[in-house]
Amino acid sequence: MFQKFSLTILLLTICLFLQAQGRFHISDNSKDLESIPFKLVNNMIVVSAEINGAKLSFLLDTGVKKTMLFNLKIEDSIQLRNVNQLKLKGLGEGSTINALSSSGNYFKMKGIINPSLSVFVITDELFDLSAKMGMDIHGIIGGDLFKDFVVKMNYSNKKLTFYRPGTYDLNNCKGCETFPLDFYNNKPFIDVVVQNHLGTEFSVKLLIDSGGGDSLWLFPHSNENILIGNNYFEDFLGRGLSGDIIGKRSRIKKLKIGSFEFENATVSYPDSTSIVRVHANKDRNGTLGAEVLKRFQVIMDYPNSTISLKKINRYFNAPFLYNKSGIELIYGGEILVKEHRQYKPTQPNQTQATNITDIFYTYGLTYKPSYKISNIRRGSPAHLAGLLVDDIILEVNGKPAYTLKMEEVIYLFSSKDDKKIKLLVDRRGEHLRYEFYLKSIL
């Protein structure tokens, strides 16, 4: 489908470590599995869960080790236990940020529980994943959860299935190919083959990152064959824990995972200043993201250090798209919208025929979500048309923006060449209309 921002977090080695971490398990001892529905948002898996009774939404991310909370508001009403202060550092060009550690928290996700979960709490308001996703996201959960189960991620029916270790029979997965996983800091890595623009094929070790919406990241200088050809553009790749991640977007000739093969997959090359922390693992060459993972039924078996893949036919051969508009969107808060409403009286008008009912029309004001331009690529169609950072998008091709999900707008921006895009924006109280045509760069 289309790439989104990627999020990969590295934690500093800290003297103050979290207290003993509890284990996740299925609460009903008579059951060997638990199935949980999820939402697929911008290629990424979002699940509902509770911590100490507070209902929260989590991004399921194999690219992180510890559970994290952020963007918590007073109305979320979560009581955390055993809280201490610390500093964290991750991807991006900024410095460390203030955070909290908390242990002994009760976690529940349908029939899966952890009576003593340890979490990091990010208090920096600049780290706002909800704004990027267009919905409330309160945290990220990854390695803590995966290590205690065999997990089937079915992107087709949007269902996660958690199996007790030793109870899942891989023979039931017809058409699956199984690959070994290496682990570093409780994060899974896989060896795949890529072919660069010169036609050279070589093996790379990639972090499996279900919380990164892009297809593939490759780190220049980590392998002599990772070369950037002339066909690329500079772009904002996303925001990490420590600031913006910038780099180059391009395409790779081939990506091979066993017998599975993709041509012309999109690839991002983050700048070295944005990924300085990743080099703690000297063998890592990049990241395999959700734009590739969502083309498979994925079985993550941390206990046995394997991953099994079965292609989903309706997704597997879909083209690798990218945002051609140059616009990066975030949630822009709520705006007051005048709505046309109609209602009928409960009783027919007795002065008229009994089969005729008066219909009354009125208008009301209501709050609706808005989308704001957070970044705009220089030289892109939207930039050349005159759009600016902080413009609030009110209409997209004649439709009120609040009637569309953020991912629907971004998908429209990834449409075919010469697609006409018409936007009505609010710029400091003034309503302005712009239009441009999408153009391929890659």
C-alpha positions as CSV (number, residue, x, y, z in Angstrom):
1,M,0.0,0.0,0.0
2,F,1.6,3.3,1.0
3,Q,4.4,4.1,3.5
4,K,3.9,6.0,6.6
5,F,6.0,7.2,9.4
6,S,8.3,4.7,11.1
7,L,8.9,4.5,14.8
8,T,11.9,2.6,16.2
9,I,12.9,3.2,19.8
10,L,16.2,2.5,21.5
11,L,16.5,2.8,25.3
12,L,19.5,4.2,27.1
13,T,21.3,1.9,29.5
14,I,20.1,3.3,32.7
15,C,21.3,2.6,36.3
16,L,17.7,2.7,37.5
17,F,16.1,-0.4,35.9
18,L,12.5,-1.4,36.1
19,Q,11.5,-3.8,38.9
20,A,10.8,-7.4,38.1
21,Q,8.6,-7.8,35.0
22,G,5.6,-10.1,35.2
23,R,4.7,-12.5,32.5
24,F,1.8,-12.4,30.1
25,H,-0.5,-15.5,30.1
26,I,-4.0,-16.6,29.1
27,S,-6.2,-16.2,32.1
28,D,-8.3,-19.3,31.4
29,N,-6.1,-22.3,32.1
30,S,-8.4,-24.5,30.0
31,K,-7.6,-22.6,26.8
32,D,-4.5,-22.9,24.6
33,L,-5.2,-19.8,22.6
34,E,-6.9,-16.4,22.7
35,S,-8.0,-14.4,19.6
36,I,-8.2,-10.7,19.7
37,P,-9.5,-8.3,16.9
38,F,-7.4,-5.3,15.9
39,K,-7.7,-2.2,13.8
40,L,-5.3,-1.8,10.8
41,V,-4.4,1.9,10.7
42,N,-1.8,3.1,8.2
43,N,-0.6,-0.5,7.9
44,M,-0.1,-0.8,11.6
45,I,-1.9,-2.9,14.2
46,V,-3.9,-1.1,17.0
47,V,-5.3,-3.1,19.9
48,S,-7.5,-2.2,22.9
49,A,-6.3,-3.1,26.4
50,E,-6.5,-2.0,30.0
51,I,-3.9,-0.9,32.5
52,N,-5.1,-0.8,36.1
53,G,-8.6,-0.6,34.8
54,A,-8.1,2.3,32.4
55,K,-9.1,1.5,28.8
56,L,-6.3,2.4,26.3
57,S,-5.2,1.9,22.7
58,F,-1.8,0.3,21.9
59,L,0.3,0.1,18.8
60,L,1.6,-3.5,18.4
61,D,5.2,-3.1,17.6
62,T,7.8,-5.8,17.3
63,G,10.5,-3.1,17.0
64,V,10.3,-2.2,20.7
65,K,11.4,-4.1,23.8
66,K,9.5,-2.5,26.6
67,T,5.9,-1.3,26.9
68,M,5.5,2.5,26.6
69,L,2.7,5.0,27.4
70,F,2.4,8.5,26.2
71,N,-0.1,11.2,25.2
72,L,-2.1,10.5,28.4
73,K,-4.7,13.0,29.3
74,I,-6.5,13.7,32.6
75,E,-9.6,12.0,31.3
76,D,-7.7,8.8,30.7
77,S,-7.7,8.4,34.5
78,I,-4.9,5.9,34.8
79,Q,-3.2,5.3,38.2
80,L,0.4,4.1,37.8
81,R,2.3,2.3,40.5
82,N,5.9,2.5,41.7
83,V,6.9,5.5,39.6
84,N,10.5,6.8,39.1
85,Q,12.1,9.4,36.9
86,L,14.6,8.7,34.1
87,K,15.7,9.8,30.6
88,L,15.3,8.1,27.3
89,K,17.0,8.4,23.9
90,G,15.8,7.0,20.6
91,L,15.8,7.7,16.9
92,G,15.8,11.3,15.7
93,E,18.0,14.3,15.8
94,G,17.1,15.6,19.3
95,S,18.5,14.9,22.8
96,T,17.2,12.8,25.6
97,I,13.7,13.3,26.9
98,N,12.2,13.1,30.3
99,A,10.2,10.0,31.2
100,L,9.0,7.9,34.0
101,S,9.2,4.2,34.8
102,S,6.4,2.3,36.5
103,S,6.2,-1.3,37.7
104,G,3.6,-3.6,39.2
105,N,0.7,-2.6,36.9
106,Y,-2.2,-4.9,36.0
107,F,-2.6,-5.4,32.3
108,K,-5.6,-7.0,30.6
109,M,-6.3,-7.5,26.9
110,K,-9.4,-9.6,26.6
111,G,-8.3,-13.0,28.1
112,I,-4.6,-12.1,28.2
113,I,-3.3,-10.7,31.5
114,N,-0.1,-9.6,33.1
115,P,-0.5,-8.9,36.9
116,S,2.8,-7.0,37.2
117,L,3.6,-5.1,34.0
118,S,6.5,-2.6,33.8
119,V,6.1,0.4,31.6
120,F,7.9,3.6,30.5
121,V,5.8,6.7,30.4
122,I,6.9,9.5,28.0
123,T,5.9,12.9,29.3
124,D,7.1,14.9,26.4
125,E,4.1,16.4,24.6
126,L,6.1,16.6,21.3
127,F,5.9,12.9,21.1
128,D,2.3,12.5,19.9
129,L,1.6,9.4,18.0
130,S,-2.1,10.1,18.1
131,A,-1.7,13.1,15.9
132,K,0.2,11.0,13.3
133,M,-2.3,8.2,13.4
134,G,-5.5,10.3,13.4
135,M,-6.9,8.4,16.4
136,D,-6.1,8.1,20.1
137,I,-3.0,6.0,20.7
138,H,-1.9,5.8,24.3
139,G,1.1,3.5,24.0
140,I,3.2,0.8,22.3
141,I,3.5,-2.8,23.3
142,G,6.0,-5.2,21.7
143,G,8.7,-7.6,22.9
144,D,7.2,-7.8,26.4
145,L,4.1,-9.4,25.0
146,F,5.6,-11.5,22.1
147,K,8.2,-13.3,24.1
148,D,5.5,-15.2,26.1
149,F,3.5,-16.6,23.2
150,V,3.4,-17.8,19.6
151,V,1.5,-15.0,17.9
152,K,-0.4,-15.2,14.6
153,M,-0.9,-11.8,12.9
154,N,-3.6,-12.1,10.3
155,Y,-3.8,-8.9,8.3
156,S,-6.6,-10.3,6.2
157,N,-9.2,-10.8,8.9
158,K,-7.6,-8.3,11.3
159,K,-7.2,-10.8,14.1
160,L,-4.4,-11.7,16.5
161,T,-4.2,-15.2,17.9
162,F,-2.0,-15.9,20.9
163,Y,-1.0,-19.5,21.5
164,R,0.6,-20.9,24.6
165,P,4.2,-21.9,23.7
166,G,4.3,-25.5,22.5
167,T,0.6,-25.7,21.5
168,Y,0.7,-24.3,18.0
169,D,1.3,-26.9,15.2
170,L,3.1,-25.3,12.3
171,N,2.0,-28.1,10.1
172,N,-1.4,-26.5,10.1
173,C,0.0,-23.5,8.2
174,K,-0.2,-24.7,4.6
175,G,1.9,-22.6,2.3
176,C,4.0,-21.2,5.1
177,E,7.7,-20.7,4.9
178,T,9.7,-20.6,8.2
179,F,12.8,-18.5,8.8
180,P,15.2,-18.3,11.8
181,L,15.2,-15.2,13.9
182,D,18.1,-13.6,15.6
183,F,17.4,-11.5,18.7
184,Y,19.2,-8.5,20.0
185,N,17.9,-6.7,23.1
186,N,14.7,-8.8,22.8
187,K,14.0,-7.5,19.2
188,P,13.7,-9.9,16.3
189,F,16.0,-9.8,13.2
190,I,15.7,-11.6,9.9
191,D,18.2,-12.1,7.0
192,V,16.8,-11.2,3.6
193,V,18.2,-10.6,0.2
194,V,18.0,-7.2,-1.7
195,Q,19.1,-6.2,-5.1
196,N,20.4,-2.7,-5.5
197,H,20.0,-0.4,-8.6
198,L,23.2,-1.8,-10.1
199,G,21.8,-5.4,-10.0
200,T,24.0,-6.6,-7.2
201,E,22.2,-9.0,-4.8
202,F,23.4,-9.2,-1.2
203,S,22.1,-10.3,2.2
204,V,21.0,-7.8,4.9
205,K,20.0,-8.2,8.5
206,L,16.8,-6.3,9.2
207,L,14.8,-5.5,12.4
208,I,11.2,-6.8,12.0
209,D,9.2,-3.7,12.8
210,S,5.4,-4.1,12.8
211,G,5.1,-0.6,14.2
212,G,6.8,1.0,11.2
213,G,4.5,1.7,8.2
214,D,7.2,1.8,5.5
215,S,8.2,-1.2,3.6
216,L,12.0,-1.1,4.0
217,W,14.7,1.0,5.6
218,L,18.3,0.5,4.7
219,F,21.2,2.2,6.5
220,P,23.9,3.6,4.2
221,H,27.4,2.6,5.2
222,S,26.3,-0.5,7.1
223,N,27.0,-2.5,4.0
224,E,29.2,-1.6,1.0
225,N,26.4,-2.6,-1.4
226,I,23.8,-0.4,0.1
227,L,24.1,2.4,-2.5
228,I,21.7,5.2,-3.3
229,G,21.1,5.6,-7.0
230,N,20.1,8.9,-8.7
231,N,16.4,8.2,-8.5
232,Y,15.4,9.4,-5.1
233,F,14.0,12.4,-3.3
234,E,14.7,14.0,0.1
235,D,11.8,13.5,2.6
236,F,10.6,13.6,6.1
237,L,10.5,9.9,7.2
238,G,8.8,10.4,10.5
239,R,9.4,11.2,14.1
240,G,11.3,9.1,16.5
241,L,11.6,9.3,20.3
242,S,14.3,12.0,20.0
243,G,13.1,14.1,17.1
244,D,12.5,14.2,13.4
245,I,13.9,11.5,11.1
246,I,14.9,12.7,7.6
247,G,16.4,10.9,4.7
248,K,15.9,9.8,1.1
249,R,13.1,7.7,-0.5
250,S,13.7,5.5,-3.5
251,R,13.0,2.0,-4.8
252,I,15.0,-1.2,-4.5
253,K,15.1,-3.5,-7.6
254,K,14.2,-6.7,-5.6
255,L,13.5,-7.8,-2.1
256,K,13.6,-11.6,-1.5
257,I,12.4,-13.4,1.6
258,G,13.0,-17.1,0.9
259,S,10.9,-17.8,-2.2
260,F,8.8,-14.7,-1.8
261,E,10.0,-11.9,-4.1
262,F,9.0,-8.3,-4.5
263,E,10.1,-5.9,-7.3
264,N,10.4,-2.2,-7.1
265,A,9.6,-2.0,-3.4
266,T,9.9,1.4,-1.9
267,V,12.9,1.9,0.4
268,S,14.0,4.7,2.7
269,Y,17.6,5.7,3.6
270,P,17.5,7.6,6.9
271,D,20.3,10.1,7.4
272,S,23.1,9.0,9.8
273,T,22.4,11.8,12.3
274,S,18.9,10.4,12.7
275,I,19.9,6.8,13.5
276,V,23.1,7.2,15.5
277,R,21.7,5.0,18.3
278,V,20.9,2.0,16.1
279,H,24.6,1.2,15.7
280,A,24.7,-0.5,19.1
281,N,23.9,-3.5,17.0
282,K,26.7,-3.6,14.5
283,D,25.2,-6.2,12.3
284,R,21.9,-4.4,11.6
285,N,21.4,-3.1,8.1
286,G,17.9,-1.7,8.4
287,T,14.3,-2.4,9.0
288,L,11.5,-4.6,7.5
289,G,8.3,-2.7,8.0
290,A,4.5,-3.2,8.0
291,E,4.1,-2.4,4.3
292,V,5.8,-5.7,3.6
293,L,4.5,-7.6,6.6
294,K,0.8,-6.9,5.9
295,R,1.2,-8.9,2.6
296,F,1.5,-12.1,4.8
297,Q,-0.1,-14.0,7.5
298,V,2.7,-13.7,10.0
299,I,3.5,-16.2,12.8
300,M,6.0,-14.8,15.3
301,D,7.4,-17.6,17.5
302,Y,9.8,-15.9,19.9
303,P,10.2,-19.0,22.2
304,N,11.6,-21.0,19.2
305,S,13.2,-18.0,17.4
306,T,11.3,-18.4,14.2
307,I,9.0,-16.5,11.9
308,S,6.6,-18.1,9.5
309,L,5.1,-16.3,6.5
310,K,2.1,-17.2,4.3
311,K,1.3,-14.8,1.5
312,I,-2.2,-13.1,1.4
313,N,-3.1,-13.2,-2.3
314,R,-5.2,-10.0,-2.3
315,Y,-2.3,-8.0,-0.7
316,F,0.8,-9.7,-1.9
317,N,1.0,-8.2,-5.4
318,A,-0.4,-4.8,-4.6
319,P,1.9,-2.0,-5.8
320,F,4.2,-0.2,-3.4
321,L,2.8,3.3,-3.3
322,Y,4.1,6.5,-1.8
323,N,2.7,9.9,-1.0
324,K,3.2,12.0,-4.2
325,S,1.6,15.2,-2.8
326,G,4.5,16.1,-0.5
327,I,2.1,16.7,2.4
328,E,2.6,15.2,5.8
329,L,-0.6,15.3,7.8
330,I,-1.3,15.3,11.6
331,Y,-4.5,15.6,13.6
332,G,-5.2,19.3,13.9
333,G,-7.6,19.3,16.8
334,E,-11.4,19.8,16.6
335,I,-13.2,22.4,14.7
336,L,-16.8,23.6,15.0
337,V,-18.9,22.6,12.0
338,K,-22.4,23.7,11.0
339,E,-24.5,20.6,10.3
340,H,-27.8,20.3,8.5
341,R,-30.1,18.1,10.5
342,Q,-33.6,16.8,9.9
343,Y,-36.1,15.2,12.2
344,K,-39.7,14.1,12.1
345,P,-42.3,14.8,14.8
346,T,-43.4,11.8,16.8
347,Q,-47.0,12.2,15.7
348,P,-48.4,12.9,12.2
349,N,-49.9,16.3,11.5
350,Q,-53.6,15.6,12.0
351,T,-54.6,18.5,9.8
352,Q,-53.3,16.7,6.8
353,A,-53.7,13.2,5.3
354,T,-52.6,10.5,7.7
355,N,-49.9,9.3,5.3
356,I,-48.1,12.6,5.3
357,T,-45.7,13.6,8.1
358,D,-44.1,17.0,8.5
359,I,-40.3,17.0,8.2
360,F,-38.5,19.7,10.1
361,Y,-35.0,21.0,9.2
362,T,-32.6,22.8,11.5
363,Y,-28.9,23.5,11.8
364,G,-26.6,22.8,14.7
365,L,-22.9,23.2,15.6
366,T,-20.8,20.2,16.4
367,Y,-17.1,19.4,16.9
368,K,-15.4,17.4,14.1
369,P,-11.8,16.4,13.7
370,S,-9.5,18.3,11.4
371,Y,-6.2,17.6,9.7
372,K,-3.2,19.9,9.6
373,I,-0.2,20.0,7.3
374,S,2.8,19.3,9.6
375,N,5.5,19.1,7.0
376,I,5.6,19.8,3.2
377,R,8.3,18.5,0.9
378,R,10.1,21.3,-1.0
379,G,9.5,21.2,-4.7
380,S,6.5,18.8,-4.3
381,P,3.2,19.4,-6.2
382,A,1.6,20.8,-3.0
383,H,4.5,23.1,-2.2
384,L,4.5,24.5,-5.8
385,A,0.8,25.1,-5.5
386,G,1.3,27.3,-2.5
387,L,0.2,25.2,0.4
388,L,2.0,25.9,3.7
389,V,2.8,24.2,7.0
390,D,0.0,24.7,9.6
391,D,-2.7,25.0,6.9
392,I,-5.8,23.2,8.2
393,I,-7.5,21.1,5.5
394,L,-11.2,21.7,5.4
395,E,-12.2,19.9,2.1
396,V,-10.6,17.3,-0.1
397,N,-11.9,17.1,-3.7
398,G,-15.2,18.7,-2.6
399,K,-15.7,16.4,0.5
400,P,-15.5,17.8,4.0
401,A,-12.2,16.5,5.4
402,Y,-13.9,15.4,8.7
403,T,-15.9,12.8,6.7
404,L,-12.6,11.1,5.7
405,K,-10.2,9.1,7.8
406,M,-6.6,10.4,7.8
407,E,-5.4,7.3,6.0
408,E,-8.1,7.8,3.3
409,V,-6.7,11.3,2.6
410,I,-3.1,10.0,2.5
411,Y,-4.1,7.1,0.2
412,L,-5.7,9.7,-2.1
413,F,-2.3,11.5,-2.1
414,S,-0.7,8.2,-3.2
415,S,-3.0,7.8,-6.3
416,K,-2.0,7.5,-9.9
417,D,-0.1,10.2,-11.8
418,D,-2.1,13.2,-13.0
419,K,-4.8,12.7,-10.3
420,K,-6.2,16.2,-9.6
421,I,-6.3,17.1,-5.9
422,K,-8.4,20.1,-4.8
423,L,-8.1,21.4,-1.2
424,L,-9.9,24.0,0.8
425,V,-7.7,25.1,3.7
426,D,-8.0,27.4,6.6
427,R,-4.9,29.7,7.0
428,R,-5.1,31.7,10.2
429,G,-8.9,32.2,9.7
430,E,-8.8,32.8,5.9
431,H,-10.3,30.1,3.6
432,L,-8.2,29.4,0.5
433,R,-8.6,27.0,-2.4
434,Y,-5.7,25.2,-4.0
435,E,-5.3,22.5,-6.6
436,F,-2.5,20.4,-8.0
437,Y,-1.8,17.2,-9.9
438,L,0.1,14.2,-8.5
439,K,3.4,13.4,-10.2
440,S,5.7,10.4,-9.8
441,I,9.2,11.0,-8.7
442,L,10.3,7.4,-8.4
